Amino acid sequence: MSVLSTNVSACIGAGICANTAPEVFELDANGLVVIKTVEVEAAQVDSTDAAIAMCPAAALAWANKDA
């Protein structure tokens, strides 16, 4: 499993992450990113990679990504 991290203070609430990888990310009541699980299953890696790449605030990152 790969492990995620987020910088909530950098999040601008664009919602791209939640739309791109809804199984991994959601927005809280304030519109900021919440990681549903820090351990991302192999089947979710591609959508998570896309969400990380598209985040306009660069608020998402892999803390540890399995090869």
N, C-alpha and C positions, 0 to 999 in steps of 0.2 A: 504494500500500500504506500501511496505517496501522501505527504503531509503538507497542509496549507497553512499560510499565515495571512493576516490582514492588518492593514493600518487604518482603523476606523476613523481616526482623526483626519486622514487624508481623503476619505470617501466624500464624494459630492452628490451621491444619491442618484446617479444617472440610471441605474437599474439594468445596465447591460449585462452584468454578471447574473442576475436573477433570471433574466430572459434567456440567456445563452446556456446556463447550467443550473436550471431550477432545482435539480436534485442535490446540489451542493450549496447554492447561495439563495438567500432571500433578503428582503428589506424589512427593517424593523418599523415600528410606529412612527419613527422620525425620518424614515426614508433612507436609512444608512444600512450598509451591508452587514449581514449576519451570516457566518459560516454554519451551515447545518451540521457538517461533520468535518473535522480536521483531517481525518484519514479517508482519502479519496480512493475508491475502488478503481481497478484497471479499466473497467468499462466507462468510467466517467472522466478519465484523464483528458481525452480529446476536447470535450466540451469545456472542461475546466481550463485547459490551455488557451482555448479561444477566448474565454471570459477574461482571463488574465491579460492577454494581449490587447483586448479591446477596451480595457478599463481606462477611461480618460484621465483618471487621477493617479494611476499606477498604485492603487491601494491594495492590490492583491499580489501574492507571490507564493512560490513554492518554498517551504522551509526545508523540505527534504523530498526529492522526487526520485522514485525508483526508476531505474533504467529500463 
